[in-house]
Amino acid sequence: MTILSRTKKQWIVTCAIMIVAIVLATAVVLYVSIQNAGFEETEDSFFSSPFVTGKKVLVLIAHQDDDINLAYGVIDAFAQAGSEVTVAFATNGDVGGDTDTRVQEAVKADALMGAARDNIVLLGYGDRIVPPFFLCDYDLVKENESGYTQTYGAGGIADYHTLVFGEPAAYTRANFEGDIRQLILNLRPDVLFVTDTDDNVDHVSVSQSFDRVMGEILRETGDYKPVVFKGFCYEYAWHGNEDFYHSLTLKSAAPTWLKTSYHTAYAWDERVRLPLPNEYLGYTLRSSKLREVLAAYASQDAVAHENSLLNGDRVFWERRTDVLWADVAATSGDASLLQDFLIGDTWEAPLQNCWMPDAGDINPEITFTWSDQQEIAELVFYDAPEPAGDILRVRVTDDSGYFIAYELPDGTGEPCRLQLDGMTTQTLTITVLESEGSQIGFSEIEVLPVRELQTQWIHLLDSDGDFLYEYAVPAGQAFELLLYGYPVTPAQATATVVKEKSGETVARIQYDGKSFSIPPLPKGRYRITAVSGDCTVEAVLRVGDSMLKERILRRIERLADDLL
């Protein structure tokens, strides 16, 4: 009995050890699989295109973590292509956090994305200066919520004003805008990515001050015309849709906020979409580089936002810097506001940057005058973002007396585009013919020159318009893929479908101007490559693949996150 009991106990212990070992081994296998559930490498000429190579890039944001919100993947793409990326933080993030910690986290996060410590700039202004600088007198010294009144460095990095001028700057609008101006003129970046207005007062302050400064620089320099992209740190990023687990296809940023929230000057279908480097793409959050980058901001619990942040594209709006700057006059109101580069409305002062005629001006007129003849392609009207009044119809007259009557769509603040197809004139007069409401006006009128548009990159889209990297489709069933291009989608393109293992070409398809019509394909893995001019993009087609492994890994990861 003793021998049998001892043998039974040994057998139980052995079984328990084996079970624990199996469980641990399974856990390790699952953990490794979840960490390595990335997409296959695919070719994309965007990442070696002239757009990203050999450039000076400035990312201008308010807080440490906004660099990720605005430009994760973007910083990486430029840095990997040999461009020099500078990341400038307007504030030290000193409300509700330790400044040294936040700056040290920023250095770590930006290094992971490819921006060197020497290219981290701290303007050194305080968090939550209320009201924001753009609503203050130029020389009024402000105090932020933490009690600071002048710029200072943190995390071993001196503030920008001290580096340039040898002493800190008082918290004034003049100094804030002056430092932004000095930074831009010193760097003369080729490409800028800048935060726009949302429900954070510091984001609004950076956006408004940058726009004003950039307008002044563009008018004064004449030859400096960088590419400017404005984007949002909160609305489809930090506070974006938690949509990662909704589909195995990586969803694109979604416009749930645009019509109802803080900024009405952008149309969603005019957004610029940038692809993500491969290391950010995966079927699990842990297989994306974004997890590692977010983890650098431990004090902000940034990882908690990855479900909202990880999308298949990065979204911006291009602000044209090749505007035909003119002498602008009006029968009443401040005509200078019509060409100041400021189109953003804010909840603090929605009409501050708007030209508005006097109440007694029955037929308001605006006249643009240049020193010589200009060839004009387009007028872009930004109606004042105020429901109390709308401009409904205008007449546009050139210096020969030729005119065009133009009906503006319902006044929402979105751009209203009038194509002039190369009108040549030295003066342009805009007469308000019809309006409604007591407060009418324009936030901005852009006069844009003729320019030849050449596609700089393309990307395949699924039928929902999401950027395509890997795509599961049924076997034996035809389907369509769409095409995106910047700054214009090409009219012509070809696509080749190749069997992944054998390299056999199974289909060649012409783009019909709307889509690629892909014929039914047998079960298997394929590569589809779309080509237009110098632009190439590739995606993986998983035909007839139930993707059970990916679904299981994703479900386990989500369950683990819920439990933890």
Secondary structure, 3 states (H helix, E strand, C coil): CHHHHHHHHHHHHHHHHHHHHHHHHHHHHHHHHHHCCECCCCCEHHHHCCCCCCCEEEEEECCCCHHHHHHCCHHHHHHHCCCEEEEEEEECCCCCCCHHHHHHHHHHHHHHHCCCHHHEEEEEECCCCCCCHHHCCCCCCCCCCCCCCECCCECCECEHHHHHHCCCCECCHHHHHHHHHHHHHHHCCCEEEEECCCCCHHHHHHHHHHHHHHHHHHHHHCCCCCEEEEECCHHHHHCCCCCHHHCCCCCCCCCCCCCCCCCCCCCHHHCEEEECCHHHCECCHHHCHHHHHHHCCHHHCHHHHHHHHCCCEEEEEEECCCCCCCEEEECCCCHHHHHCCCCCCCCCCCCCCCECCCCCCCCCEEEEEEEEEEEEEEEEEEECCCCCEEEEEEEEEECCCCEEEEECCCCCCCEEEEEEEEEEEEEEEEEEEEEEECCCCEEEEEEEECCCCCCCEEEEECCCCCECCEEEECCCCCEEEEEEEECCCCCCCEEEEEECCCCCEEEEEECCCCCEEECCCCCEEEEEEEEECCEEEEEEEEECCCCHHHHHHHHHHHHHHHHC
